[in-house]
């Protein structure tokens, strides 16, 4: 695993900036897909629907690196704990 630390050489690099297309799309999809799953009329119980939405947020945020791994993990764990979706 490599850590993208902003250095003087990469100060203008768009791939590691906060406004790169990958991060903007990742932020958009990591928020809209879980909301759509949360509101979808599945025949699952509310606990399973909440767990599916939270898990989709965490996976999309990890894949697209929209948020740091630690932040997306802590948000997911907090939501699991707060909504008792385990």
PyMOL Python script that loads the backbone (N, CA, C, O; Angstrom):
from pymol import cmd

cmd.read_pdbstr("""\
ATOM      1  N   UNK A   1       0.848  -1.166   0.000  1.00  0.00           N
ATOM      2  CA  UNK A   1       0.000   0.000   0.000  1.00  0.00           C
ATOM      3  C   UNK A   1       0.893   1.228   0.000  1.00  0.00           C
ATOM      4  O   UNK A   1       1.824   1.332   0.798  1.00  0.00           O
ATOM      5  N   UNK A   2       0.607   2.141  -0.884  1.00  0.00           N
ATOM      6  CA  UNK A   2       1.374   3.374  -0.945  1.00  0.00           C
ATOM      7  C   UNK A   2       0.533   4.508  -0.406  1.00  0.00           C
ATOM      8  O   UNK A   2      -0.692   4.512  -0.532  1.00  0.00           O
ATOM      9  N   UNK A   3       1.194   5.447   0.182  1.00  0.00           N
ATOM     10  CA  UNK A   3       0.518   6.607   0.745  1.00  0.00           C
ATOM     11  C   UNK A   3       0.838   7.805  -0.127  1.00  0.00           C
ATOM     12  O   UNK A   3       2.007   8.109  -0.366  1.00  0.00           O
ATOM     13  N   UNK A   4      -0.180   8.478  -0.596  1.00  0.00           N
ATOM     14  CA  UNK A   4       0.000   9.637  -1.472  1.00  0.00           C
ATOM     15  C   UNK A   4       0.153  10.890  -0.620  1.00  0.00           C
ATOM     16  O   UNK A   4      -0.827  11.554  -0.282  1.00  0.00           O
ATOM     17  N   UNK A   5       1.372  11.194  -0.288  1.00  0.00           N
ATOM     18  CA  UNK A   5       1.667  12.380   0.508  1.00  0.00           C
ATOM     19  C   UNK A   5       1.996  13.521  -0.443  1.00  0.00           C
ATOM     20  O   UNK A   5       2.852  13.371  -1.315  1.00  0.00           O
ATOM     21  N   UNK A   6       1.324  14.668  -0.285  1.00  0.00           N
ATOM     22  CA  UNK A   6       1.642  15.783  -1.185  1.00  0.00           C
ATOM     23  C   UNK A   6       3.070  16.266  -0.963  1.00  0.00           C
ATOM     24  O   UNK A   6       3.446  16.640   0.148  1.00  0.00           O
ATOM     25  N   UNK A   7       3.847  16.254  -2.016  1.00  0.00           N
ATOM     26  CA  UNK A   7       5.212  16.741  -1.950  1.00  0.00           C
ATOM     27  C   UNK A   7       5.368  17.892  -2.927  1.00  0.00           C
ATOM     28  O   UNK A   7       4.438  18.223  -3.662  1.00  0.00           O
ATOM     29  N   UNK A   8       6.522  18.489  -2.933  1.00  0.00           N
ATOM     30  CA  UNK A   8       6.765  19.622  -3.826  1.00  0.00           C
ATOM     31  C   UNK A   8       6.705  19.187  -5.283  1.00  0.00           C
ATOM     32  O   UNK A   8       6.291  19.964  -6.143  1.00  0.00           O
ATOM     33  N   UNK A   9       7.116  17.940  -5.574  1.00  0.00           N
ATOM     34  CA  UNK A   9       7.095  17.464  -6.951  1.00  0.00           C
ATOM     35  C   UNK A   9       5.676  17.211  -7.438  1.00  0.00           C
ATOM     36  O   UNK A   9       5.385  17.400  -8.619  1.00  0.00           O
ATOM     37  N   UNK A  10       4.777  16.780  -6.532  1.00  0.00           N
ATOM     38  CA  UNK A  10       3.419  16.433  -6.921  1.00  0.00           C
ATOM     39  C   UNK A  10       2.409  17.494  -6.536  1.00  0.00           C
ATOM     40  O   UNK A  10       1.219  17.192  -6.441  1.00  0.00           O
ATOM     41  N   UNK A  11       2.831  18.697  -6.315  1.00  0.00           N
ATOM     42  CA  UNK A  11       1.905  19.736  -5.881  1.00  0.00           C
ATOM     43  C   UNK A  11       0.840  20.022  -6.921  1.00  0.00           C
ATOM     44  O   UNK A  11      -0.292  20.345  -6.561  1.00  0.00           O
ATOM     45  N   UNK A  12       1.167  19.914  -8.202  1.00  0.00           N
ATOM     46  CA  UNK A  12       0.200  20.176  -9.251  1.00  0.00           C
ATOM     47  C   UNK A  12      -0.397  18.927  -9.863  1.00  0.00           C
ATOM     48  O   UNK A  12      -1.101  19.021 -10.869  1.00  0.00           O
ATOM     49  N   UNK A  13      -0.142  17.764  -9.293  1.00  0.00           N
ATOM     50  CA  UNK A  13      -0.625  16.502  -9.831  1.00  0.00           C
ATOM     51  C   UNK A  13      -2.122  16.360  -9.567  1.00  0.00           C
ATOM     52  O   UNK A  13      -2.547  16.359  -8.412  1.00  0.00           O
ATOM     53  N   UNK A  14      -2.930  16.239 -10.629  1.00  0.00           N
ATOM     54  CA  UNK A  14      -4.378  16.160 -10.479  1.00  0.00           C
ATOM     55  C   UNK A  14      -4.842  14.820  -9.926  1.00  0.00           C
ATOM     56  O   UNK A  14      -5.916  14.750  -9.330  1.00  0.00           O
ATOM     57  N   UNK A  15      -4.067  13.759 -10.104  1.00  0.00           N
ATOM     58  CA  UNK A  15      -4.493  12.442  -9.636  1.00  0.00           C
ATOM     59  C   UNK A  15      -4.549  12.367  -8.122  1.00  0.00           C
ATOM     60  O   UNK A  15      -5.311  11.571  -7.572  1.00  0.00           O
ATOM     61  N   UNK A  16      -3.762  13.174  -7.444  1.00  0.00           N
ATOM     62  CA  UNK A  16      -3.722  13.128  -5.984  1.00  0.00           C
ATOM     63  C   UNK A  16      -4.421  14.320  -5.340  1.00  0.00           C
ATOM     64  O   UNK A  16      -4.353  14.488  -4.122  1.00  0.00           O
ATOM     65  N   UNK A  17      -5.088  15.146  -6.135  1.00  0.00           N
ATOM     66  CA  UNK A  17      -5.761  16.299  -5.565  1.00  0.00           C
ATOM     67  C   UNK A  17      -7.161  15.914  -5.095  1.00  0.00           C
ATOM     68  O   UNK A  17      -7.668  14.845  -5.436  1.00  0.00           O
ATOM     69  N   UNK A  18      -7.767  16.777  -4.326  1.00  0.00           N
ATOM     70  CA  UNK A  18      -9.107  16.513  -3.817  1.00  0.00           C
ATOM     71  C   UNK A  18     -10.177  16.740  -4.870  1.00  0.00           C
ATOM     72  O   UNK A  18     -11.323  16.331  -4.680  1.00  0.00           O
ATOM     73  N   UNK A  19      -9.831  17.381  -5.972  1.00  0.00           N
ATOM     74  CA  UNK A  19     -10.824  17.662  -7.003  1.00  0.00           C
ATOM     75  C   UNK A  19     -10.624  16.809  -8.244  1.00  0.00           C
ATOM     76  O   UNK A  19     -11.081  17.190  -9.322  1.00  0.00           O
ATOM     77  N   UNK A  20      -9.966  15.683  -8.129  1.00  0.00           N
ATOM     78  CA  UNK A  20      -9.805  14.806  -9.290  1.00  0.00           C
ATOM     79  C   UNK A  20     -11.163  14.190  -9.630  1.00  0.00           C
ATOM     80  O   UNK A  20     -12.039  14.078  -8.772  1.00  0.00           O
ATOM     81  N   UNK A  21     -11.318  13.799 -10.873  1.00  0.00           N
ATOM     82  CA  UNK A  21     -12.592  13.240 -11.323  1.00  0.00           C
ATOM     83  C   UNK A  21     -12.933  11.953 -10.570  1.00  0.00           C
ATOM     84  O   UNK A  21     -14.097  11.698 -10.263  1.00  0.00           O
ATOM     85  N   UNK A  22     -11.920  11.152 -10.278  1.00  0.00           N
ATOM     86  CA  UNK A  22     -12.149   9.900  -9.560  1.00  0.00           C
ATOM     87  C   UNK A  22     -12.707  10.164  -8.159  1.00  0.00           C
ATOM     88  O   UNK A  22     -13.628   9.478  -7.715  1.00  0.00           O
ATOM     89  N   UNK A  23     -12.159  11.138  -7.482  1.00  0.00           N
ATOM     90  CA  UNK A  23     -12.620  11.424  -6.125  1.00  0.00           C
ATOM     91  C   UNK A  23     -13.990  12.089  -6.120  1.00  0.00           C
ATOM     92  O   UNK A  23     -14.802  11.823  -5.233  1.00  0.00           O
ATOM     93  N   UNK A  24     -14.256  12.950  -7.098  1.00  0.00           N
ATOM     94  CA  UNK A  24     -15.571  13.581  -7.169  1.00  0.00           C
ATOM     95  C   UNK A  24     -16.660  12.559  -7.492  1.00  0.00           C
ATOM     96  O   UNK A  24     -17.722  12.567  -6.870  1.00  0.00           O
ATOM     97  N   UNK A  25     -16.402  11.688  -8.453  1.00  0.00           N
ATOM     98  CA  UNK A  25     -17.369  10.634  -8.769  1.00  0.00           C
ATOM     99  C   UNK A  25     -17.514   9.650  -7.609  1.00  0.00           C
ATOM    100  O   UNK A  25     -18.613   9.180  -7.314  1.00  0.00           O
ATOM    101  N   UNK A  26     -16.409   9.350  -6.964  1.00  0.00           N
ATOM    102  CA  UNK A  26     -16.468   8.460  -5.809  1.00  0.00           C
ATOM    103  C   UNK A  26     -17.276   9.042  -4.678  1.00  0.00           C
ATOM    104  O   UNK A  26     -18.047   8.331  -4.034  1.00  0.00           O
ATOM    105  N   UNK A  27     -17.111  10.326  -4.426  1.00  0.00           N
ATOM    106  CA  UNK A  27     -17.900  10.982  -3.384  1.00  0.00           C
ATOM    107  C   UNK A  27     -19.384  10.973  -3.732  1.00  0.00           C
ATOM    108  O   UNK A  27     -20.233  10.730  -2.875  1.00  0.00           O
ATOM    109  N   UNK A  28     -19.684  11.239  -4.997  1.00  0.00           N
ATOM    110  CA  UNK A  28     -21.079  11.253  -5.445  1.00  0.00           C
ATOM    111  C   UNK A  28     -21.715   9.877  -5.289  1.00  0.00           C
ATOM    112  O   UNK A  28     -22.793   9.751  -4.707  1.00  0.00           O
ATOM    113  N   UNK A  29     -21.046   8.838  -5.810  1.00  0.00           N
ATOM    114  CA  UNK A  29     -21.624   7.503  -5.769  1.00  0.00           C
ATOM    115  C   UNK A  29     -21.599   6.893  -4.369  1.00  0.00           C
ATOM    116  O   UNK A  29     -22.477   6.097  -4.033  1.00  0.00           O
ATOM    117  N   UNK A  30     -20.621   7.246  -3.555  1.00  0.00           N
ATOM    118  CA  UNK A  30     -20.594   6.679  -2.203  1.00  0.00           C
ATOM    119  C   UNK A  30     -21.675   7.286  -1.312  1.00  0.00           C
ATOM    120  O   UNK A  30     -21.933   6.778  -0.221  1.00  0.00           O
ATOM    121  N   UNK A  31     -22.304   8.358  -1.761  1.00  0.00           N
ATOM    122  CA  UNK A  31     -23.422   8.933  -1.010  1.00  0.00           C
ATOM    123  C   UNK A  31     -24.778   8.617  -1.647  1.00  0.00           C
ATOM    124  O   UNK A  31     -25.758   8.431  -0.926  1.00  0.00           O
ATOM    125  N   UNK A  32     -24.856   8.553  -2.970  1.00  0.00           N
ATOM    126  CA  UNK A  32     -26.150   8.326  -3.614  1.00  0.00           C
ATOM    127  C   UNK A  32     -26.558   6.857  -3.657  1.00  0.00           C
ATOM    128  O   UNK A  32     -27.737   6.547  -3.489  1.00  0.00           O
ATOM    129  N   UNK A  33     -25.626   5.959  -3.874  1.00  0.00           N
ATOM    130  CA  UNK A  33     -25.972   4.531  -3.926  1.00  0.00           C
ATOM    131  C   UNK A  33     -26.514   4.042  -2.583  1.00  0.00           C
ATOM    132  O   UNK A  33     -27.539   3.360  -2.577  1.00  0.00           O
ATOM    133  N   UNK A  34     -25.883   4.352  -1.437  1.00  0.00           N
ATOM    134  CA  UNK A  34     -26.467   3.914  -0.168  1.00  0.00           C
ATOM    135  C   UNK A  34     -27.841   4.530   0.111  1.00  0.00           C
ATOM    136  O   UNK A  34     -28.711   3.868   0.677  1.00  0.00           O
ATOM    137  N   UNK A  35     -28.040   5.780  -0.279  1.00  0.00           N
ATOM    138  CA  UNK A  35     -29.362   6.391  -0.068  1.00  0.00           C
ATOM    139  C   UNK A  35     -30.407   5.677  -0.913  1.00  0.00           C
ATOM    140  O   UNK A  35     -31.518   5.429  -0.445  1.00  0.00           O
ATOM    141  N   UNK A  36     -30.058   5.343  -2.160  1.00  0.00           N
ATOM    142  CA  UNK A  36     -30.986   4.611  -3.019  1.00  0.00           C
ATOM    143  C   UNK A  36     -31.285   3.224  -2.459  1.00  0.00           C
ATOM    144  O   UNK A  36     -32.430   2.774  -2.502  1.00  0.00           O
ATOM    145  N   UNK A  37     -30.262   2.542  -1.932  1.00  0.00           N
ATOM    146  CA  UNK A  37     -30.494   1.228  -1.328  1.00  0.00           C
ATOM    147  C   UNK A  37     -31.319   1.337  -0.050  1.00  0.00           C
ATOM    148  O   UNK A  37     -32.137   0.464   0.242  1.00  0.00           O
ATOM    149  N   UNK A  38     -31.107   2.393   0.697  1.00  0.00           N
ATOM    150  CA  UNK A  38     -31.837   2.601   1.952  1.00  0.00           C
ATOM    151  C   UNK A  38     -33.327   2.772   1.672  1.00  0.00           C
ATOM    152  O   UNK A  38     -34.167   2.258   2.411  1.00  0.00           O
ATOM    153  N   UNK A  39     -33.651   3.495   0.604  1.00  0.00           N
ATOM    154  CA  UNK A  39     -35.041   3.803   0.289  1.00  0.00           C
ATOM    155  C   UNK A  39     -35.689   2.800  -0.665  1.00  0.00           C
ATOM    156  O   UNK A  39     -36.885   2.903  -0.941  1.00  0.00           O
ATOM    157  N   UNK A  40     -34.926   1.836  -1.172  1.00  0.00           N
ATOM    158  CA  UNK A  40     -35.462   0.861  -2.120  1.00  0.00           C
ATOM    159  C   UNK A  40     -36.452  -0.071  -1.418  1.00  0.00           C
ATOM    160  O   UNK A  40     -36.242  -0.451  -0.265  1.00  0.00           O
ATOM    161  N   UNK A  41     -37.514  -0.431  -2.106  1.00  0.00           N
ATOM    162  CA  UNK A  41     -38.538  -1.297  -1.490  1.00  0.00           C
ATOM    163  C   UNK A  41     -38.166  -2.780  -1.553  1.00  0.00           C
ATOM    164  O   UNK A  41     -38.823  -3.556  -2.247  1.00  0.00           O
ATOM    165  N   UNK A  42     -37.124  -3.172  -0.836  1.00  0.00           N
ATOM    166  CA  UNK A  42     -36.733  -4.578  -0.762  1.00  0.00           C
ATOM    167  C   UNK A  42     -37.647  -5.304   0.209  1.00  0.00           C
ATOM    168  O   UNK A  42     -38.248  -4.688   1.089  1.00  0.00           O
ATOM    169  N   UNK A  43     -37.748  -6.611   0.045  1.00  0.00           N
ATOM    170  CA  UNK A  43     -38.555  -7.398   0.981  1.00  0.00           C
ATOM    171  C   UNK A  43     -37.719  -7.844   2.185  1.00  0.00           C
ATOM    172  O   UNK A  43     -38.128  -8.727   2.938  1.00  0.00           O
ATOM    173  N   UNK A  44     -36.560  -7.232   2.357  1.00  0.00           N
ATOM    174  CA  UNK A  44     -35.708  -7.526   3.511  1.00  0.00           C
ATOM    175  C   UNK A  44     -36.201  -6.736   4.718  1.00  0.00           C
ATOM    176  O   UNK A  44     -36.979  -5.792   4.578  1.00  0.00           O
ATOM    177  N   UNK A  45     -35.755  -7.117   5.867  1.00  0.00           N
ATOM    178  CA  UNK A  45     -36.094  -6.357   7.061  1.00  0.00           C
ATOM    179  C   UNK A  45     -35.301  -5.059   7.111  1.00  0.00           C
ATOM    180  O   UNK A  45     -34.365  -4.875   6.333  1.00  0.00           O
ATOM    181  N   UNK A  46     -35.664  -4.165   8.010  1.00  0.00           N
ATOM    182  CA  UNK A  46     -34.947  -2.891   8.087  1.00  0.00           C
ATOM    183  C   UNK A  46     -33.482  -3.043   8.482  1.00  0.00           C
ATOM    184  O   UNK A  46     -32.642  -2.271   8.016  1.00  0.00           O
ATOM    185  N   UNK A  47     -33.160  -4.000   9.313  1.00  0.00           N
ATOM    186  CA  UNK A  47     -31.774  -4.198   9.718  1.00  0.00           C
ATOM    187  C   UNK A  47     -30.914  -4.621   8.531  1.00  0.00           C
ATOM    188  O   UNK A  47     -29.804  -4.117   8.359  1.00  0.00           O
ATOM    189  N   UNK A  48     -31.412  -5.534   7.720  1.00  0.00           N
ATOM    190  CA  UNK A  48     -30.658  -5.991   6.556  1.00  0.00           C
ATOM    191  C   UNK A  48     -30.523  -4.879   5.522  1.00  0.00           C
ATOM    192  O   UNK A  48     -29.471  -4.754   4.894  1.00  0.00           O
ATOM    193  N   UNK A  49     -31.551  -4.079   5.333  1.00  0.00           N
ATOM    194  CA  UNK A  49     -31.493  -2.969   4.381  1.00  0.00           C
ATOM    195  C   UNK A  49     -30.479  -1.929   4.834  1.00  0.00           C
ATOM    196  O   UNK A  49     -29.720  -1.406   4.019  1.00  0.00           O
ATOM    197  N   UNK A  50     -30.461  -1.624   6.126  1.00  0.00           N
ATOM    198  CA  UNK A  50     -29.490  -0.668   6.657  1.00  0.00           C
ATOM    199  C   UNK A  50     -28.072  -1.198   6.510  1.00  0.00           C
ATOM    200  O   UNK A  50     -27.166  -0.454   6.136  1.00  0.00           O
ATOM    201  N   UNK A  51     -27.875  -2.473   6.802  1.00  0.00           N
ATOM    202  CA  UNK A  51     -26.544  -3.069   6.683  1.00  0.00           C
ATOM    203  C   UNK A  51     -26.072  -3.063   5.232  1.00  0.00           C
ATOM    204  O   UNK A  51     -24.891  -2.831   4.973  1.00  0.00           O
ATOM    205  N   UNK A  52     -26.968  -3.311   4.284  1.00  0.00           N
ATOM    206  CA  UNK A  52     -26.618  -3.291   2.868  1.00  0.00           C
ATOM    207  C   UNK A  52     -26.219  -1.883   2.422  1.00  0.00           C
ATOM    208  O   UNK A  52     -25.258  -1.715   1.672  1.00  0.00           O
ATOM    209  N   UNK A  53     -26.950  -0.885   2.879  1.00  0.00           N
ATOM    210  CA  UNK A  53     -26.635   0.495   2.505  1.00  0.00           C
ATOM    211  C   UNK A  53     -25.306   0.945   3.101  1.00  0.00           C
ATOM    212  O   UNK A  53     -24.501   1.574   2.414  1.00  0.00           O
ATOM    213  N   UNK A  54     -25.071   0.632   4.355  1.00  0.00           N
ATOM    214  CA  UNK A  54     -23.817   1.033   5.004  1.00  0.00           C
ATOM    215  C   UNK A  54     -22.635   0.309   4.370  1.00  0.00           C
ATOM    216  O   UNK A  54     -21.586   0.912   4.142  1.00  0.00           O
ATOM    217  N   UNK A  55     -22.798  -0.974   4.086  1.00  0.00           N
ATOM    218  CA  UNK A  55     -21.717  -1.738   3.457  1.00  0.00           C
ATOM    219  C   UNK A  55     -21.406  -1.208   2.064  1.00  0.00           C
ATOM    220  O   UNK A  55     -20.240  -1.152   1.671  1.00  0.00           O
ATOM    221  N   UNK A  56     -22.431  -0.819   1.316  1.00  0.00           N
ATOM    222  CA  UNK A  56     -22.182  -0.273  -0.020  1.00  0.00           C
ATOM    223  C   UNK A  56     -21.435   1.046   0.068  1.00  0.00           C
ATOM    224  O   UNK A  56     -20.574   1.320  -0.769  1.00  0.00           O
ATOM    225  N   UNK A  57     -21.748   1.876   1.070  1.00  0.00           N
ATOM    226  CA  UNK A  57     -20.994   3.111   1.265  1.00  0.00           C
ATOM    227  C   UNK A  57     -19.526   2.807   1.505  1.00  0.00           C
ATOM    228  O   UNK A  57     -18.652   3.416   0.888  1.00  0.00           O
ATOM    229  N   UNK A  58     -19.252   1.864   2.402  1.00  0.00           N
ATOM    230  CA  UNK A  58     -17.874   1.563   2.755  1.00  0.00           C
ATOM    231  C   UNK A  58     -17.099   1.002   1.568  1.00  0.00           C
ATOM    232  O   UNK A  58     -15.951   1.386   1.347  1.00  0.00           O
ATOM    233  N   UNK A  59     -17.707   0.103   0.804  1.00  0.00           N
ATOM    234  CA  UNK A  59     -17.017  -0.513  -0.332  1.00  0.00           C
ATOM    235  C   UNK A  59     -16.747   0.515  -1.423  1.00  0.00           C
ATOM    236  O   UNK A  59     -15.642   0.564  -1.964  1.00  0.00           O
ATOM    237  N   UNK A  60     -17.736   1.334  -1.753  1.00  0.00           N
ATOM    238  CA  UNK A  60     -17.544   2.339  -2.801  1.00  0.00           C
ATOM    239  C   UNK A  60     -16.515   3.374  -2.371  1.00  0.00           C
ATOM    240  O   UNK A  60     -15.693   3.798  -3.183  1.00  0.00           O
ATOM    241  N   UNK A  61     -16.547   3.785  -1.115  1.00  0.00           N
ATOM    242  CA  UNK A  61     -15.570   4.758  -0.622  1.00  0.00           C
ATOM    243  C   UNK A  61     -14.154   4.176  -0.638  1.00  0.00           C
ATOM    244  O   UNK A  61     -13.197   4.895  -0.923  1.00  0.00           O
ATOM    245  N   UNK A  62     -14.011   2.883  -0.336  1.00  0.00           N
ATOM    246  CA  UNK A  62     -12.690   2.253  -0.378  1.00  0.00           C
ATOM    247  C   UNK A  62     -12.189   2.104  -1.799  1.00  0.00           C
ATOM    248  O   UNK A  62     -11.022   2.382  -2.076  1.00  0.00           O
ATOM    249  N   UNK A  63     -13.058   1.668  -2.711  1.00  0.00           N
ATOM    250  CA  UNK A  63     -12.629   1.426  -4.087  1.00  0.00           C
ATOM    251  C   UNK A  63     -12.212   2.721  -4.772  1.00  0.00           C
ATOM    252  O   UNK A  63     -11.168   2.775  -5.421  1.00  0.00           O
ATOM    253  N   UNK A  64     -13.015   3.750  -4.631  1.00  0.00           N
ATOM    254  CA  UNK A  64     -12.730   5.007  -5.325  1.00  0.00           C
ATOM    255  C   UNK A  64     -11.783   5.908  -4.555  1.00  0.00           C
ATOM    256  O   UNK A  64     -11.340   6.925  -5.086  1.00  0.00           O
ATOM    257  N   UNK A  65     -11.463   5.563  -3.326  1.00  0.00           N
ATOM    258  CA  UNK A  65     -10.610   6.365  -2.453  1.00  0.00           C
ATOM    259  C   UNK A  65     -11.134   7.796  -2.324  1.00  0.00           C
ATOM    260  O   UNK A  65     -10.365   8.756  -2.284  1.00  0.00           O
ATOM    261  N   UNK A  66     -12.471   7.913  -2.259  1.00  0.00           N
ATOM    262  CA  UNK A  66     -13.095   9.228  -2.109  1.00  0.00           C
ATOM    263  C   UNK A  66     -12.752   9.819  -0.748  1.00  0.00           C
ATOM    264  O   UNK A  66     -12.535  11.025  -0.627  1.00  0.00           O
ATOM    265  N   UNK A  67     -12.705   8.984   0.259  1.00  0.00           N
ATOM    266  CA  UNK A  67     -12.301   9.376   1.602  1.00  0.00           C
ATOM    267  C   UNK A  67     -11.110   8.493   1.968  1.00  0.00           C
ATOM    268  O   UNK A  67     -10.866   7.477   1.317  1.00  0.00           O
ATOM    269  N   UNK A  68     -10.386   8.868   2.985  1.00  0.00           N
ATOM    270  CA  UNK A  68      -9.297   7.989   3.406  1.00  0.00           C
ATOM    271  C   UNK A  68      -9.891   6.699   3.966  1.00  0.00           C
ATOM    272  O   UNK A  68     -11.046   6.664   4.390  1.00  0.00           O
ATOM    273  N   UNK A  69      -9.091   5.650   3.961  1.00  0.00           N
ATOM    274  CA  UNK A  69      -9.581   4.361   4.427  1.00  0.00           C
ATOM    275  C   UNK A  69     -10.074   4.435   5.869  1.00  0.00           C
ATOM    276  O   UNK A  69     -11.103   3.852   6.208  1.00  0.00           O
ATOM    277  N   UNK A  70      -9.350   5.139   6.699  1.00  0.00           N
ATOM    278  CA  UNK A  70      -9.721   5.221   8.110  1.00  0.00           C
ATOM    279  C   UNK A  70     -11.026   5.975   8.298  1.00  0.00           C
ATOM    280  O   UNK A  70     -11.858   5.577   9.114  1.00  0.00           O
ATOM    281  N   UNK A  71     -11.215   7.052   7.558  1.00  0.00           N
ATOM    282  CA  UNK A  71     -12.436   7.851   7.707  1.00  0.00           C
ATOM    283  C   UNK A  71     -13.654   7.060   7.247  1.00  0.00           C
ATOM    284  O   UNK A  71     -14.671   7.039   7.940  1.00  0.00           O
ATOM    285  N   UNK A  72     -13.568   6.414   6.098  1.00  0.00           N
ATOM    286  CA  UNK A  72     -14.718   5.645   5.617  1.00  0.00           C
ATOM    287  C   UNK A  72     -15.006   4.457   6.529  1.00  0.00           C
ATOM    288  O   UNK A  72     -16.167   4.107   6.740  1.00  0.00           O
ATOM    289  N   UNK A  73     -13.968   3.839   7.066  1.00  0.00           N
ATOM    290  CA  UNK A  73     -14.171   2.727   7.996  1.00  0.00           C
ATOM    291  C   UNK A  73     -14.824   3.208   9.287  1.00  0.00           C
ATOM    292  O   UNK A  73     -15.748   2.565   9.784  1.00  0.00           O
ATOM    293  N   UNK A  74     -14.366   4.313   9.830  1.00  0.00           N
ATOM    294  CA  UNK A  74     -14.950   4.817  11.065  1.00  0.00           C
ATOM    295  C   UNK A  74     -16.386   5.277  10.869  1.00  0.00           C
ATOM    296  O   UNK A  74     -17.222   5.068  11.749  1.00  0.00           O
ATOM    297  N   UNK A  75     -16.692   5.897   9.736  1.00  0.00           N
ATOM    298  CA  UNK A  75     -18.074   6.293   9.461  1.00  0.00           C
ATOM    299  C   UNK A  75     -18.961   5.050   9.371  1.00  0.00           C
ATOM    300  O   UNK A  75     -20.054   5.019   9.937  1.00  0.00           O
ATOM    301  N   UNK A  76     -18.489   4.034   8.662  1.00  0.00           N
ATOM    302  CA  UNK A  76     -19.260   2.797   8.534  1.00  0.00           C
ATOM    303  C   UNK A  76     -19.466   2.102   9.871  1.00  0.00           C
ATOM    304  O   UNK A  76     -20.578   1.683  10.195  1.00  0.00           O
ATOM    305  N   UNK A  77     -18.406   1.982  10.639  1.00  0.00           N
ATOM    306  CA  UNK A  77     -18.533   1.337  11.954  1.00  0.00           C
ATOM    307  C   UNK A  77     -19.461   2.122  12.866  1.00  0.00           C
ATOM    308  O   UNK A  77     -20.250   1.533  13.603  1.00  0.00           O
ATOM    309  N   UNK A  78     -19.374   3.449  12.823  1.00  0.00           N
ATOM    310  CA  UNK A  78     -20.262   4.258  13.651  1.00  0.00           C
ATOM    311  C   UNK A  78     -21.713   4.060  13.238  1.00  0.00           C
ATOM    312  O   UNK A  78     -22.586   3.932  14.096  1.00  0.00           O
ATOM    313  N   UNK A  79     -21.984   4.032  11.931  1.00  0.00           N
ATOM    314  CA  UNK A  79     -23.357   3.841  11.472  1.00  0.00           C
ATOM    315  C   UNK A  79     -23.873   2.453  11.835  1.00  0.00           C
ATOM    316  O   UNK A  79     -25.031   2.314  12.230  1.00  0.00           O
ATOM    317  N   UNK A  80     -23.031   1.418  11.710  1.00  0.00           N
ATOM    318  CA  UNK A  80     -23.443   0.088  12.142  1.00  0.00           C
ATOM    319  C   UNK A  80     -23.804   0.084  13.622  1.00  0.00           C
ATOM    320  O   UNK A  80     -24.812  -0.500  14.020  1.00  0.00           O
ATOM    321  N   UNK A  81     -22.985   0.733  14.430  1.00  0.00           N
ATOM    322  CA  UNK A  81     -23.207   0.762  15.864  1.00  0.00           C
ATOM    323  C   UNK A  81     -24.444   1.579  16.228  1.00  0.00           C
ATOM    324  O   UNK A  81     -25.257   1.146  17.045  1.00  0.00           O
ATOM    325  N   UNK A  82     -24.586   2.747  15.631  1.00  0.00           N
ATOM    326  CA  UNK A  82     -25.689   3.644  15.966  1.00  0.00           C
ATOM    327  C   UNK A  82     -27.036   3.090  15.518  1.00  0.00           C
ATOM    328  O   UNK A  82     -28.034   3.238  16.223  1.00  0.00           O
ATOM    329  N   UNK A  83     -27.071   2.453  14.352  1.00  0.00           N
ATOM    330  CA  UNK A  83     -28.334   1.922  13.821  1.00  0.00           C
ATOM    331  C   UNK A  83     -28.577   0.488  14.231  1.00  0.00           C
ATOM    332  O   UNK A  83     -29.606  -0.092  13.883  1.00  0.00           O
ATOM    333  N   UNK A  84     -27.639  -0.097  14.972  1.00  0.00           N
ATOM    334  CA  UNK A  84     -27.711  -1.492  15.417  1.00  0.00           C
ATOM    335  C   UNK A  84     -28.013  -2.426  14.238  1.00  0.00           C
ATOM    336  O   UNK A  84     -28.921  -3.256  14.288  1.00  0.00           O
ATOM    337  N   UNK A  85     -27.213  -2.254  13.175  1.00  0.00           N
ATOM    338  CA  UNK A  85     -27.393  -3.026  11.946  1.00  0.00           C
ATOM    339  C   UNK A  85     -26.445  -4.203  11.897  1.00  0.00           C
ATOM    340  O   UNK A  85     -25.873  -4.494  10.846  1.00  0.00           O
ATOM    341  N   UNK A  86     -26.269  -4.888  13.022  1.00  0.00           N
ATOM    342  CA  UNK A  86     -25.373  -6.046  13.046  1.00  0.00           C
ATOM    343  C   UNK A  86     -26.076  -7.249  13.582  1.00  0.00           C
ATOM    344  O   UNK A  86     -25.479  -8.321  13.677  1.00  0.00           O
TER     345      UNK A  86
END
""", "prot")
cmd.dss("prot")
cmd.show_as("cartoon", "prot")
cmd.util.cbc("prot")
cmd.orient("prot")
